[in-house]
Amino acid sequence: MSETVFESAQALAVIEYARRKRGDEAEYLWAKAPKNAILRRQDSGKWYAAILTVERRKLGGVAKKARLEDGPDALDGTETVEILNLKEDPEEIRYLVDGRLFFPAYHMNKRRWYTLVLDGSLSNEEIFERLDASWAEVGRGNKKRRES
């Protein structure tokens, strides 16, 4: 399936970055959710990112207009956004999730995963750093299992 199912420039940039840096391709696994994709490590086959299309209200937290202080009150919540789920050390997630830029993971283990919205609230550079950290975090799990 083509990456054009995503509309945000940041979702497309994430896919291109993964392709360019590691040779990873977005995989569209679910016929019932064709606007969702995952990125996985080639060495282990484990996911390190999921790009999903959801209604903002499902994330909870504070709406973009309120976060950026550029509009009146919160959005009505029916706005569709593209999000990125990433894996991180649970201690880091405890401090990271703020309901403004970083959210509890959407449809993933909230202790080990978190969500960010691909709406320009974060720079591409920060998103790429976080994507690299997620890739490394998934790899650490493989190393721990091999050593035990």
Secondary structure as UniProt FT lines:
FT   HELIX           3..5
FT   HELIX           9..22
FT   TURN            31..32
FT   TURN            34..35
FT   STRAND          37..40
FT   TURN            42..44
FT   STRAND          47..55
FT   HELIX           56..59
FT   HELIX           64..68
FT   STRAND          80..87
FT   HELIX           90..96
FT   STRAND          102..104
FT   TURN            110..112
FT   STRAND          113..117
FT   HELIX           124..147
//
